[in-house]
Amino acid sequence: MSHTGRCYCGAIRYELSGEPNVVALCHCSDCQRSAGAPAVSWAMFPEEALTVTQGEPKSINGSGGAVRSFCPDCGTGLFYYNAINLPGIVDVQTATLDAPESLAPQVQIQTAERQGWMKHLDQLPEFERFPG
């Protein structure tokens, strides 16, 4: 099976071959800070499964061995590499997939850093669109 994805503006496009090792919802403070969100869903693939088919992501090393790649035009976070902790692996932000629902999280990680209010989201009122 293959998956395709892109950044928000479409300057970066990519393909993934095969299935991920795992799909995880990460609550670490690095993910929160880089995404500006309380959690990020990642699909972990062997590095050779990823092919960037359009554009060239920019990469930064923000915390030791962690390298985050993103679109230099729109800023969309795309990929994460950590040669120390995850050699040969690329994590791909699942929200950037063309069909993000195809890779639902199987596990939550780094929950020690999870925002406390994230545990109770199911208790909040819901609206399919902006409330009137």
N, CA, C and O atoms as CSV, one atom per row, in Angstrom:
chain,resi,resn,atom,element,x,y,z
A,1,MET,N,N,0.842,-1.181,0.000
A,1,MET,CA,C,0.000,0.000,0.000
A,1,MET,C,C,0.883,1.239,0.000
A,1,MET,O,O,2.005,1.217,0.507
A,2,SER,N,N,0.368,2.309,-0.569
A,2,SER,CA,C,1.113,3.568,-0.556
A,2,SER,C,C,0.207,4.683,-0.049
A,2,SER,O,O,-1.020,4.594,-0.098
A,3,HIS,N,N,0.855,5.730,0.438
A,3,HIS,CA,C,0.175,6.904,0.959
A,3,HIS,C,C,0.825,8.123,0.326
A,3,HIS,O,O,2.026,8.119,0.053
A,4,THR,N,N,0.044,9.157,0.095
A,4,THR,CA,C,0.580,10.407,-0.427
A,4,THR,C,C,0.189,11.531,0.517
A,4,THR,O,O,-0.770,11.420,1.281
A,5,GLY,N,N,0.952,12.617,0.449
A,5,GLY,CA,C,0.655,13.753,1.297
A,5,GLY,C,C,1.312,15.007,0.783
A,5,GLY,O,O,2.042,14.991,-0.208
A,6,ARG,N,N,1.037,16.109,1.483
A,6,ARG,CA,C,1.573,17.397,1.068
A,6,ARG,C,C,1.500,18.383,2.217
A,6,ARG,O,O,0.834,18.149,3.226
A,7,CYS,N,N,2.197,19.483,2.038
A,7,CYS,CA,C,2.098,20.579,2.994
A,7,CYS,C,C,0.833,21.394,2.689
A,7,CYS,O,O,0.121,21.118,1.723
A,8,TYR,N,N,0.575,22.379,3.511
A,8,TYR,CA,C,-0.626,23.205,3.374
A,8,TYR,C,C,-0.694,23.920,2.024
A,8,TYR,O,O,-1.753,23.947,1.396
A,9,CYS,N,N,0.416,24.495,1.572
A,9,CYS,CA,C,0.402,25.269,0.325
A,9,CYS,C,C,0.611,24.410,-0.922
A,9,CYS,O,O,0.406,24.887,-2.039
A,10,GLY,N,N,1.015,23.157,-0.746
A,10,GLY,CA,C,1.215,22.260,-1.882
A,10,GLY,C,C,2.606,22.310,-2.492
A,10,GLY,O,O,2.864,21.620,-3.478
A,11,ALA,N,N,3.513,23.115,-1.930
A,11,ALA,CA,C,4.868,23.205,-2.477
A,11,ALA,C,C,5.651,21.912,-2.264
A,11,ALA,O,O,6.497,21.555,-3.085
A,12,ILE,N,N,5.372,21.209,-1.165
A,12,ILE,CA,C,6.029,19.935,-0.868
A,12,ILE,C,C,5.000,18.829,-1.004
A,12,ILE,O,O,3.912,18.895,-0.433
A,13,ARG,N,N,5.365,17.812,-1.772
A,13,ARG,CA,C,4.530,16.622,-1.901
A,13,ARG,C,C,5.413,15.402,-1.660
A,13,ARG,O,O,6.611,15.416,-1.943
A,14,TYR,N,N,4.795,14.347,-1.130
A,14,TYR,CA,C,5.575,13.145,-0.831
A,14,TYR,C,C,4.731,11.896,-1.005
A,14,TYR,O,O,3.503,11.950,-1.066
A,15,GLU,N,N,5.434,10.756,-1.083
A,15,GLU,CA,C,4.805,9.433,-1.140
A,15,GLU,C,C,5.462,8.539,-0.104
A,15,GLU,O,O,6.651,8.665,0.187
A,16,LEU,N,N,4.667,7.636,0.443
A,16,LEU,CA,C,5.153,6.627,1.386
A,16,LEU,C,C,4.783,5.259,0.843
A,16,LEU,O,O,3.656,5.055,0.391
A,17,SER,N,N,5.718,4.319,0.882
A,17,SER,CA,C,5.414,2.953,0.440
A,17,SER,C,C,5.283,2.055,1.658
A,17,SER,O,O,5.988,2.224,2.653
A,18,GLY,N,N,4.376,1.103,1.563
A,18,GLY,CA,C,4.183,0.152,2.642
A,18,GLY,C,C,3.315,0.694,3.756
A,18,GLY,O,O,2.622,1.700,3.603
A,19,GLU,N,N,3.370,0.010,4.868
A,19,GLU,CA,C,2.570,0.375,6.035
A,19,GLU,C,C,3.489,0.832,7.161
A,19,GLU,O,O,4.638,0.397,7.237
A,20,PRO,N,N,2.999,1.694,8.025
A,20,PRO,CA,C,3.846,2.186,9.112
A,20,PRO,C,C,4.114,1.112,10.162
A,20,PRO,O,O,3.344,0.165,10.324
A,21,ASN,N,N,5.224,1.289,10.866
A,21,ASN,CA,C,5.538,0.415,12.004
A,21,ASN,C,C,4.518,0.631,13.111
A,21,ASN,O,O,4.057,-0.320,13.742
A,22,VAL,N,N,4.173,1.891,13.337
A,22,VAL,CA,C,3.204,2.268,14.364
A,22,VAL,C,C,2.726,3.681,14.063
A,22,VAL,O,O,3.432,4.462,13.424
A,23,VAL,N,N,1.536,4.001,14.523
A,23,VAL,CA,C,1.013,5.368,14.435
A,23,VAL,C,C,0.746,5.807,15.867
A,23,VAL,O,O,-0.005,5.162,16.599
A,24,ALA,N,N,1.375,6.919,16.257
A,24,ALA,CA,C,1.303,7.348,17.648
A,24,ALA,C,C,0.891,8.805,17.754
A,24,ALA,O,O,1.289,9.641,16.942
A,25,LEU,N,N,0.092,9.093,18.761
A,25,LEU,CA,C,-0.261,10.462,19.108
A,25,LEU,C,C,0.727,10.909,20.177
A,25,LEU,O,O,0.724,10.385,21.291
A,26,CYS,N,N,1.580,11.887,19.834
A,26,CYS,CA,C,2.648,12.320,20.727
A,26,CYS,C,C,2.250,13.589,21.478
A,26,CYS,O,O,1.764,14.555,20.891
A,27,HIS,N,N,2.469,13.557,22.785
A,27,HIS,CA,C,2.132,14.675,23.656
A,27,HIS,C,C,3.366,15.424,24.157
A,27,HIS,O,O,3.235,16.253,25.058
A,28,CYS,N,N,4.554,15.168,23.616
A,28,CYS,CA,C,5.771,15.779,24.166
A,28,CYS,C,C,5.771,17.293,23.940
A,28,CYS,O,O,5.130,17.806,23.022
A,29,SER,N,N,6.499,17.979,24.793
A,29,SER,CA,C,6.546,19.443,24.704
A,29,SER,C,C,7.215,19.916,23.420
A,29,SER,O,O,6.877,20.989,22.921
A,30,ASP,N,N,8.163,19.141,22.865
A,30,ASP,CA,C,8.770,19.518,21.582
A,30,ASP,C,C,7.724,19.528,20.473
A,30,ASP,O,O,7.677,20.462,19.673
A,31,CYS,N,N,6.889,18.501,20.422
A,31,CYS,CA,C,5.828,18.448,19.406
A,31,CYS,C,C,4.831,19.584,19.613
A,31,CYS,O,O,4.396,20.222,18.654
A,32,GLN,N,N,4.474,19.831,20.871
A,32,GLN,CA,C,3.539,20.911,21.158
A,32,GLN,C,C,4.098,22.244,20.668
A,32,GLN,O,O,3.395,23.020,20.021
A,33,ARG,N,N,5.351,22.500,20.975
A,33,ARG,CA,C,5.971,23.773,20.608
A,33,ARG,C,C,6.118,23.899,19.084
A,33,ARG,O,O,5.811,24.948,18.517
A,34,SER,N,N,6.583,22.836,18.427
A,34,SER,CA,C,6.828,22.945,16.987
A,34,SER,C,C,5.532,23.015,16.181
A,34,SER,O,O,5.489,23.655,15.130
A,35,ALA,N,N,4.478,22.360,16.668
A,35,ALA,CA,C,3.214,22.338,15.927
A,35,ALA,C,C,2.247,23.431,16.375
A,35,ALA,O,O,1.293,23.752,15.666
A,36,GLY,N,N,2.498,24.000,17.554
A,36,GLY,CA,C,1.531,24.954,18.091
A,36,GLY,C,C,0.214,24.276,18.407
A,36,GLY,O,O,-0.851,24.883,18.293
A,37,ALA,N,N,0.288,23.012,18.807
A,37,ALA,CA,C,-0.897,22.198,19.085
A,37,ALA,C,C,-0.608,21.321,20.299
A,37,ALA,O,O,0.557,21.096,20.628
A,38,PRO,N,N,-1.643,20.822,20.970
A,38,PRO,CA,C,-1.417,20.032,22.171
A,38,PRO,C,C,-0.877,18.629,21.918
A,38,PRO,O,O,-0.388,17.989,22.849
A,39,ALA,N,N,-0.952,18.138,20.691
A,39,ALA,CA,C,-0.457,16.802,20.352
A,39,ALA,C,C,-0.290,16.709,18.836
A,39,ALA,O,O,-0.887,17.478,18.082
A,40,VAL,N,N,0.531,15.757,18.407
A,40,VAL,CA,C,0.754,15.527,16.977
A,40,VAL,C,C,0.678,14.023,16.719
A,40,VAL,O,O,1.256,13.231,17.463
A,41,SER,N,N,-0.029,13.640,15.674
A,41,SER,CA,C,-0.100,12.245,15.272
A,41,SER,C,C,1.002,11.955,14.248
A,41,SER,O,O,1.125,12.640,13.232
A,42,TRP,N,N,1.797,10.925,14.542
A,42,TRP,CA,C,2.932,10.539,13.696
A,42,TRP,C,C,2.783,9.104,13.219
A,42,TRP,O,O,2.347,8.234,13.973
A,43,ALA,N,N,3.146,8.858,11.963
A,43,ALA,CA,C,3.243,7.501,11.432
A,43,ALA,C,C,4.726,7.209,11.213
A,43,ALA,O,O,5.412,7.948,10.507
A,44,MET,N,N,5.212,6.136,11.816
A,44,MET,CA,C,6.624,5.779,11.771
A,44,MET,C,C,6.883,4.788,10.638
A,44,MET,O,O,6.323,3.692,10.611
A,45,PHE,N,N,7.745,5.198,9.703
A,45,PHE,CA,C,8.094,4.377,8.547
A,45,PHE,C,C,9.607,4.203,8.471
A,45,PHE,O,O,10.344,5.024,9.017
A,46,PRO,N,N,10.086,3.152,7.806
A,46,PRO,CA,C,11.511,3.103,7.467
A,46,PRO,C,C,11.831,4.295,6.558
A,46,PRO,O,O,11.018,4.667,5.712
A,47,GLU,N,N,13.015,4.892,6.735
A,47,GLU,CA,C,13.374,6.072,5.936
A,47,GLU,C,C,13.228,5.837,4.444
A,47,GLU,O,O,12.812,6.736,3.714
A,48,GLU,N,N,13.567,4.628,3.977
A,48,GLU,CA,C,13.507,4.355,2.533
A,48,GLU,C,C,12.084,4.313,1.998
A,48,GLU,O,O,11.894,4.297,0.782
A,49,ALA,N,N,11.081,4.295,2.865
A,49,ALA,CA,C,9.682,4.303,2.430
A,49,ALA,C,C,9.238,5.685,1.970
A,49,ALA,O,O,8.232,5.808,1.271
A,50,LEU,N,N,9.975,6.732,2.354
A,50,LEU,CA,C,9.598,8.109,2.030
A,50,LEU,C,C,10.306,8.601,0.778
A,50,LEU,O,O,11.525,8.486,0.651
A,51,THR,N,N,9.516,9.158,-0.152
A,51,THR,CA,C,10.053,9.835,-1.324
A,51,THR,C,C,9.397,11.207,-1.414
A,51,THR,O,O,8.174,11.306,-1.518
A,52,VAL,N,N,10.195,12.256,-1.376
A,52,VAL,CA,C,9.668,13.601,-1.609
A,52,VAL,C,C,9.575,13.759,-3.115
A,52,VAL,O,O,10.588,13.686,-3.810
A,53,THR,N,N,8.373,13.976,-3.626
A,53,THR,CA,C,8.141,14.010,-5.073
A,53,THR,C,C,8.093,15.427,-5.636
A,53,THR,O,O,8.162,15.617,-6.850
A,54,GLN,N,N,7.976,16.418,-4.758
A,54,GLN,CA,C,7.938,17.808,-5.214
A,54,GLN,C,C,8.462,18.703,-4.102
A,54,GLN,O,O,8.118,18.526,-2.933
A,55,GLY,N,N,9.291,19.657,-4.474
A,55,GLY,CA,C,9.799,20.627,-3.526
A,55,GLY,C,C,10.921,20.085,-2.669
A,55,GLY,O,O,11.336,18.935,-2.812
A,56,GLU,N,N,11.404,20.931,-1.774
A,56,GLU,CA,C,12.482,20.539,-0.880
A,56,GLU,C,C,12.199,21.065,0.521
A,56,GLU,O,O,12.240,22.274,0.750
A,57,PRO,N,N,11.912,20.161,1.463
A,57,PRO,CA,C,11.661,20.607,2.831
A,57,PRO,C,C,12.914,21.232,3.441
A,57,PRO,O,O,14.036,20.910,3.048
A,58,LYS,N,N,12.711,22.109,4.383
A,58,LYS,CA,C,13.795,22.663,5.184
A,58,LYS,C,C,13.839,21.867,6.484
A,58,LYS,O,O,12.796,21.467,7.002
A,59,SER,N,N,15.031,21.638,7.009
A,59,SER,CA,C,15.182,20.871,8.239
A,59,SER,C,C,15.951,21.672,9.275
A,59,SER,O,O,16.874,22.419,8.951
A,60,ILE,N,N,15.547,21.500,10.540
A,60,ILE,CA,C,16.268,22.117,11.643
A,60,ILE,C,C,16.491,21.076,12.726
A,60,ILE,O,O,15.680,20.171,12.921
A,61,ASN,N,N,17.607,21.222,13.424
A,61,ASN,CA,C,17.909,20.371,14.564
A,61,ASN,C,C,17.668,21.217,15.793
A,61,ASN,O,O,18.513,22.027,16.176
A,62,GLY,N,N,16.510,21.028,16.413
A,62,GLY,CA,C,16.112,21.879,17.515
A,62,GLY,C,C,16.451,21.351,18.890
A,62,GLY,O,O,16.471,22.115,19.855
A,63,SER,N,N,16.719,20.049,19.004
A,63,SER,CA,C,16.985,19.507,20.337
A,63,SER,C,C,17.845,18.246,20.228
A,63,SER,O,O,17.327,17.129,20.234
A,64,GLY,N,N,19.135,18.434,20.130
A,64,GLY,CA,C,20.043,17.283,20.077
A,64,GLY,C,C,19.923,16.500,18.794
A,64,GLY,O,O,20.225,17.014,17.717
A,65,GLY,N,N,19.484,15.253,18.897
A,65,GLY,CA,C,19.390,14.388,17.725
A,65,GLY,C,C,18.118,14.542,16.928
A,65,GLY,O,O,17.973,13.917,15.878
A,66,ALA,N,N,17.191,15.357,17.398
A,66,ALA,CA,C,15.898,15.494,16.723
A,66,ALA,C,C,15.981,16.487,15.573
A,66,ALA,O,O,16.354,17.643,15.770
A,67,VAL,N,N,15.633,16.037,14.375
A,67,VAL,CA,C,15.603,16.886,13.189
A,67,VAL,C,C,14.172,16.926,12.677
A,67,VAL,O,O,13.573,15.890,12.387
A,68,ARG,N,N,13.635,18.129,12.571
A,68,ARG,CA,C,12.274,18.315,12.066
A,68,ARG,C,C,12.343,18.974,10.696
A,68,ARG,O,O,13.074,19.944,10.492
A,69,SER,N,N,11.564,18.427,9.756
A,69,SER,CA,C,11.517,18.965,8.401
A,69,SER,C,C,10.146,19.567,8.152
A,69,SER,O,O,9.126,19.026,8.582
A,70,PHE,N,N,10.135,20.692,7.454
A,70,PHE,CA,C,8.902,21.426,7.235
A,70,PHE,C,C,8.973,22.150,5.903
A,70,PHE,O,O,10.041,22.247,5.299
A,71,CYS,N,N,7.842,22.656,5.445
A,71,CYS,CA,C,7.797,23.430,4.206
A,71,CYS,C,C,8.363,24.822,4.484
A,71,CYS,O,O,7.902,25.500,5.402
A,72,PRO,N,N,9.364,25.260,3.699
A,72,PRO,CA,C,9.921,26.598,3.921
A,72,PRO,C,C,8.987,27.719,3.484
A,72,PRO,O,O,9.214,28.878,3.831
A,73,ASP,N,N,7.935,27.394,2.725
A,73,ASP,CA,C,6.992,28.421,2.263
A,73,ASP,C,C,5.847,28.640,3.248
A,73,ASP,O,O,5.574,29.775,3.638
A,74,CYS,N,N,5.173,27.555,3.653
A,74,CYS,CA,C,4.001,27.712,4.518
A,74,CYS,C,C,4.245,27.293,5.962
A,74,CYS,O,O,3.420,27.575,6.831
A,75,GLY,N,N,5.359,26.627,6.234
A,75,GLY,CA,C,5.707,26.243,7.591
A,75,GLY,C,C,5.114,24.938,8.086
A,75,GLY,O,O,5.324,24.572,9.242
A,76,THR,N,N,4.381,24.228,7.247
A,76,THR,CA,C,3.780,22.963,7.673
A,76,THR,C,C,4.854,21.977,8.106
A,76,THR,O,O,5.793,21.704,7.357
A,77,GLY,N,N,4.713,21.438,9.326
A,77,GLY,CA,C,5.598,20.371,9.784
A,77,GLY,C,C,5.288,19.091,9.038
A,77,GLY,O,O,4.121,18.742,8.855
A,78,LEU,N,N,6.329,18.385,8.603
A,78,LEU,CA,C,6.139,17.188,7.791
A,78,LEU,C,C,6.778,15.934,8.384
A,78,LEU,O,O,6.101,14.934,8.626
A,79,PHE,N,N,8.102,16.001,8.617
A,79,PHE,CA,C,8.859,14.795,8.967
A,79,PHE,C,C,9.709,15.023,10.212
A,79,PHE,O,O,10.066,16.152,10.548
A,80,TYR,N,N,10.021,13.924,10.884
A,80,TYR,CA,C,10.858,13.950,12.082
A,80,TYR,C,C,11.848,12.796,11.985
A,80,TYR,O,O,11.470,11.661,11.694
A,81,TYR,N,N,13.112,13.097,12.230
A,81,TYR,CA,C,14.171,12.096,12.243
A,81,TYR,C,C,14.920,12.211,13.573
A,81,TYR,O,O,15.105,13.312,14.091
A,82,ASN,N,N,15.347,11.081,14.120
A,82,ASN,CA,C,16.191,11.090,15.308
A,82,ASN,C,C,17.129,9.893,15.204
A,82,ASN,O,O,16.780,8.780,15.597
A,83,ALA,N,N,18.325,10.136,14.668
A,83,ALA,CA,C,19.286,9.064,14.411
A,83,ALA,C,C,19.733,8.366,15.687
A,83,ALA,O,O,20.178,7.219,15.642
A,84,ILE,N,N,19.622,9.041,16.820
A,84,ILE,CA,C,20.036,8.445,18.094
A,84,ILE,C,C,18.958,7.501,18.618
A,84,ILE,O,O,19.244,6.343,18.922
A,85,ASN,N,N,17.727,7.985,18.726
A,85,ASN,CA,C,16.642,7.192,19.308
A,85,ASN,C,C,15.873,6.343,18.303
A,85,ASN,O,O,15.323,5.301,18.659
A,86,LEU,N,N,15.835,6.787,17.048
A,86,LEU,CA,C,15.054,6.084,16.021
A,86,LEU,C,C,15.872,5.937,14.737
A,86,LEU,O,O,15.481,6.472,13.700
A,87,PRO,N,N,17.003,5.220,14.786
A,87,PRO,CA,C,17.840,5.118,13.587
A,87,PRO,C,C,17.104,4.453,12.424
A,87,PRO,O,O,16.439,3.431,12.593
A,88,GLY,N,N,17.237,5.054,11.240
A,88,GLY,CA,C,16.625,4.494,10.038
A,88,GLY,C,C,15.133,4.713,9.926
A,88,GLY,O,O,14.481,4.122,9.065
A,89,ILE,N,N,14.583,5.558,10.790
A,89,ILE,CA,C,13.135,5.779,10.837
A,89,ILE,C,C,12.819,7.231,10.479
A,89,ILE,O,O,13.569,8.145,10.822
A,90,VAL,N,N,11.711,7.425,9.794
A,90,VAL,CA,C,11.148,8.760,9.591
A,90,VAL,C,C,9.732,8.734,10.143
A,90,VAL,O,O,8.945,7.836,9.841
A,91,ASP,N,N,9.426,9.727,10.950
A,91,ASP,CA,C,8.056,9.927,11.415
A,91,ASP,C,C,7.416,10.961,10.510
A,91,ASP,O,O,8.022,11.990,10.212
A,92,VAL,N,N,6.204,10.698,10.077
A,92,VAL,CA,C,5.478,11.590,9.175
A,92,VAL,C,C,4.222,12.074,9.892
A,92,VAL,O,O,3.476,11.272,10.456
A,93,GLN,N,N,3.990,13.375,9.871
A,93,GLN,CA,C,2.787,13.919,10.503
A,93,GLN,C,C,1.572,13.474,9.692
A,93,GLN,O,O,1.424,13.834,8.525
A,94,THR,N,N,0.708,12.689,10.327
A,94,THR,CA,C,-0.406,12.084,9.597
A,94,THR,C,C,-1.431,13.100,9.109
A,94,THR,O,O,-2.159,12.823,8.156
A,95,ALA,N,N,-1.504,14.269,9.740
A,95,ALA,CA,C,-2.456,15.284,9.272
A,95,ALA,C,C,-2.072,15.825,7.903
A,95,ALA,O,O,-2.889,16.472,7.247
A,96,THR,N,N,-0.836,15.571,7.456
A,96,THR,CA,C,-0.403,16.035,6.135
A,96,THR,C,C,-0.691,15.010,5.037
A,96,THR,O,O,-0.459,15.287,3.860
A,97,LEU,N,N,-1.188,13.843,5.406
A,97,LEU,CA,C,-1.550,12.835,4.403
A,97,LEU,C,C,-2.773,13.292,3.615
A,97,LEU,O,O,-3.615,14.024,4.136
A,98,ASP,N,N,-2.867,12.866,2.379
A,98,ASP,CA,C,-4.063,13.159,1.587
A,98,ASP,C,C,-5.287,12.450,2.164
A,98,ASP,O,O,-6.414,12.920,2.002
A,99,ALA,N,N,-5.066,11.325,2.834
A,99,ALA,CA,C,-6.149,10.586,3.495
A,99,ALA,C,C,-5.723,10.316,4.944
A,99,ALA,O,O,-5.409,9.179,5.295
A,100,PRO,N,N,-5.713,11.354,5.781
A,100,PRO,CA,C,-5.215,11.176,7.155
A,100,PRO,C,C,-6.013,10.166,7.975
A,100,PRO,O,O,-5.474,9.557,8.899
A,101,GLU,N,N,-7.263,9.987,7.655
A,101,GLU,CA,C,-8.078,9.023,8.388
A,101,GLU,C,C,-7.627,7.577,8.155
A,101,GLU,O,O,-8.030,6.675,8.889
A,102,SER,N,N,-6.800,7.360,7.142
A,102,SER,CA,C,-6.342,6.002,6.838
A,102,SER,C,C,-5.313,5.489,7.834
A,102,SER,O,O,-5.068,4.284,7.896
A,103,LEU,N,N,-4.706,6.377,8.613
A,103,LEU,CA,C,-3.702,5.960,9.598
A,103,LEU,C,C,-4.046,6.552,10.969
A,103,LEU,O,O,-3.452,7.541,11.398
A,104,ALA,N,N,-4.995,5.943,11.630
A,104,ALA,CA,C,-5.429,6.404,12.951
A,104,ALA,C,C,-4.388,6.027,14.007
A,104,ALA,O,O,-3.751,4.980,13.892
A,105,PRO,N,N,-4.208,6.859,15.028
A,105,PRO,CA,C,-3.271,6.516,16.094
A,105,PRO,C,C,-3.640,5.203,16.778
A,105,PRO,O,O,-4.812,4.897,16.998
A,106,GLN,N,N,-2.603,4.442,17.105
A,106,GLN,CA,C,-2.763,3.172,17.796
A,106,GLN,C,C,-2.349,3.267,19.261
A,106,GLN,O,O,-2.685,2.403,20.071
A,107,VAL,N,N,-1.612,4.334,19.589
A,107,VAL,CA,C,-1.055,4.481,20.928
A,107,VAL,C,C,-0.789,5.962,21.199
A,107,VAL,O,O,-0.564,6.732,20.265
A,108,GLN,N,N,-0.814,6.361,22.460
A,108,GLN,CA,C,-0.412,7.703,22.864
A,108,GLN,C,C,0.946,7.594,23.548
A,108,GLN,O,O,1.172,6.698,24.361
A,109,ILE,N,N,1.857,8.526,23.207
A,109,ILE,CA,C,3.190,8.504,23.805
A,109,ILE,C,C,3.513,9.844,24.450
A,109,ILE,O,O,2.862,10.854,24.183
A,110,GLN,N,N,4.524,9.832,25.301
A,110,GLN,CA,C,4.979,11.020,26.024
A,110,GLN,C,C,3.834,11.645,26.834
A,110,GLN,O,O,3.734,12.868,26.932
A,111,THR,N,N,2.985,10.811,27.404
A,111,THR,CA,C,1.826,11.318,28.138
A,111,THR,C,C,2.221,12.051,29.422
A,111,THR,O,O,1.394,12.758,29.999
A,112,ALA,N,N,3.454,11.899,29.877
A,112,ALA,CA,C,3.918,12.652,31.048
A,112,ALA,C,C,3.882,14.158,30.776
A,112,ALA,O,O,3.811,14.958,31.708
A,113,GLU,N,N,3.931,14.542,29.486
A,113,GLU,CA,C,3.925,15.956,29.110
A,113,GLU,C,C,2.583,16.395,28.516
A,113,GLU,O,O,2.447,17.526,28.050
A,114,ARG,N,N,1.605,15.506,28.535
A,114,ARG,CA,C,0.283,15.810,27.981
A,114,ARG,C,C,-0.366,16.963,28.759
A,114,ARG,O,O,-0.266,17.027,29.984
A,115,GLN,N,N,-1.019,17.854,28.047
A,115,GLN,CA,C,-1.795,18.902,28.692
A,115,GLN,C,C,-2.920,18.231,29.485
A,115,GLN,O,O,-3.628,17.376,28.953
A,116,GLY,N,N,-3.083,18.608,30.737
A,116,GLY,CA,C,-4.052,17.958,31.613
A,116,GLY,C,C,-5.462,17.938,31.052
A,116,GLY,O,O,-6.196,16.967,31.237
A,117,TRP,N,N,-5.840,19.001,30.372
A,117,TRP,CA,C,-7.210,19.077,29.847
A,117,TRP,C,C,-7.453,18.163,28.656
A,117,TRP,O,O,-8.602,17.963,28.265
A,118,MET,N,N,-6.392,17.601,28.068
A,118,MET,CA,C,-6.558,16.687,26.933
A,118,MET,C,C,-7.270,15.392,27.346
A,118,MET,O,O,-7.909,14.753,26.510
A,119,LYS,N,N,-7.171,15.000,28.606
A,119,LYS,CA,C,-7.804,13.760,29.068
A,119,LYS,C,C,-9.321,13.837,29.029
A,119,LYS,O,O,-9.989,12.803,29.019
A,120,HIS,N,N,-9.879,15.044,29.007
A,120,HIS,CA,C,-11.320,15.213,29.175
A,120,HIS,C,C,-12.004,15.812,27.937
A,120,HIS,O,O,-13.095,16.371,28.049
A,121,LEU,N,N,-11.387,15.705,26.783
A,121,LEU,CA,C,-11.977,16.290,25.571
A,121,LEU,C,C,-13.348,15.712,25.251
A,121,LEU,O,O,-14.212,16.411,24.724
A,122,ASP,N,N,-13.546,14.454,25.565
A,122,ASP,CA,C,-14.835,13.820,25.262
A,122,ASP,C,C,-15.981,14.399,26.080
A,122,ASP,O,O,-17.144,14.122,25.785
A,123,GLN,N,N,-15.678,15.200,27.107
A,123,GLN,CA,C,-16.708,15.798,27.949
A,123,GLN,C,C,-17.099,17.205,27.496
A,123,GLN,O,O,-18.043,17.784,28.032
A,124,LEU,N,N,-16.386,17.757,26.519
A,124,LEU,CA,C,-16.692,19.100,26.030
A,124,LEU,C,C,-17.845,19.074,25.034
A,124,LEU,O,O,-18.011,18.087,24.318
A,125,PRO,N,N,-18.645,20.137,24.974
A,125,PRO,CA,C,-19.684,20.225,23.945
A,125,PRO,C,C,-19.042,20.148,22.557
A,125,PRO,O,O,-17.910,20.592,22.364
A,126,GLU,N,N,-19.765,19.588,21.606
A,126,GLU,CA,C,-19.266,19.445,20.238
A,126,GLU,C,C,-20.161,20.157,19.250
A,126,GLU,O,O,-21.382,20.188,19.408
A,127,PHE,N,N,-19.547,20.731,18.227
A,127,PHE,CA,C,-20.248,21.392,17.132
A,127,PHE,C,C,-19.614,20.915,15.828
A,127,PHE,O,O,-18.390,20.929,15.706
A,128,GLU,N,N,-20.412,20.497,14.856
A,128,GLU,CA,C,-19.866,20.038,13.580
A,128,GLU,C,C,-19.159,21.166,12.834
A,128,GLU,O,O,-18.207,20.913,12.097
A,129,ARG,N,N,-19.595,22.363,13.008
A,129,ARG,CA,C,-18.989,23.570,12.429
A,129,ARG,C,C,-18.965,24.636,13.495
A,129,ARG,O,O,-19.361,24.374,14.631
A,130,PHE,N,N,-18.508,25.844,13.162
A,130,PHE,CA,C,-18.504,26.930,14.136
A,130,PHE,C,C,-19.915,27.106,14.700
A,130,PHE,O,O,-20.889,27.107,13.948
A,131,PRO,N,N,-20.025,27.253,16.024
A,131,PRO,CA,C,-21.371,27.425,16.599
A,131,PRO,C,C,-21.984,28.751,16.164
A,131,PRO,O,O,-21.281,29.741,15.960
A,132,GLY,N,N,-23.310,28.750,16.025
A,132,GLY,CA,C,-24.021,29.931,15.534
A,132,GLY,C,C,-24.295,30.974,16.588
A,132,GLY,O,O,-24.887,32.011,16.290
